[in-house]
Amino acid sequence: MLKRAMDAAGGWERWMAQKDVAFISTLNILDPMRQVASESIGWFMAPLHAGTLARMDSIGLPNEVSFGIDGGDTWIVSDGEEIAAPNQLALTRFSLVSNLFWFSLPFSLAEVPVAITDLGTIEGDEGSRWHRLKVLFEEPNPGVPGEWFVLYFNTETWLIDRVHARLTAPFLQHEIWVGRWLRFRDWDGLKRERQRQFFPADMDGQIIGRLVAEQFVEHVRFNNGFAEHQYKKPPAGARLARGSGLGVGG
């Protein structure tokens, strides 16, 4: 079942040929009236198949801000100055871990120790059908944004339609969520979702509230050849060199 889903998304060999990825991430948080309450835009970059290592550079802020994760470490640098506020570090870690985890599905499930349970097929929206796999990681993993995940694969395309999950972050007011994966695009032979929408849900995977967050993943680039030091926490007072090769053309 997992192999079928990976084949639909471009295939294992194609995935393993990609050494790193960069893209523009736009995350909108919506208020109860479904208006955008906050928007964050950044260049996300990460090596693939290399554990919890990633960085994002801000776009459109007065200060140049870079955010990073390196295993269990999280860092923020604003105009060369380190930011150590615990709440900002927690939000940064959740954001970067989630970006890498969501983007790597379903391929990453074959790269780390994980317990997968086949939950079978159910009826989906508007006459569609979903085949579900429940995912539990067999050991603590700093690169996972939640406790468990249920992936809903559309049985016509075998691409992910939904992700039902218990997400763990200190700032979340609700723990159970459903993410809708929308508008797949082909990037160098790999099909990746362009749009994600997140709703509060119950334990059965039913959406129980309004749209809370919406993310767009655009201008995906693979095999950029970034140096490993660009993901590492910089020395105090040092300015970070932005990642090269992140043009938005094409």
Secondary structure, 3 states (H helix, E strand, C coil): CHHHHHHHCCCHHHHHCCCEEEEEEEEEEECCCCCEEEEEEEEEEEECCCCCEEEEEECCCCCCEEEEEECCEEEEEECCEECCCHHHHHHHHHHHHHHHHHHHCCHHHHCCCEEEEEEEEEECHHHCEEEEEEEEECCCCCCCCEEEEEEEEECCCCCEEEEEEEECCCCCCCCEEEEEEEEEEEECCEEEEEEEEEEEECCCCCECCCCCEEEEEEEEEECCCCCHHHHCCCCCCCCCCCCCCCCCCC
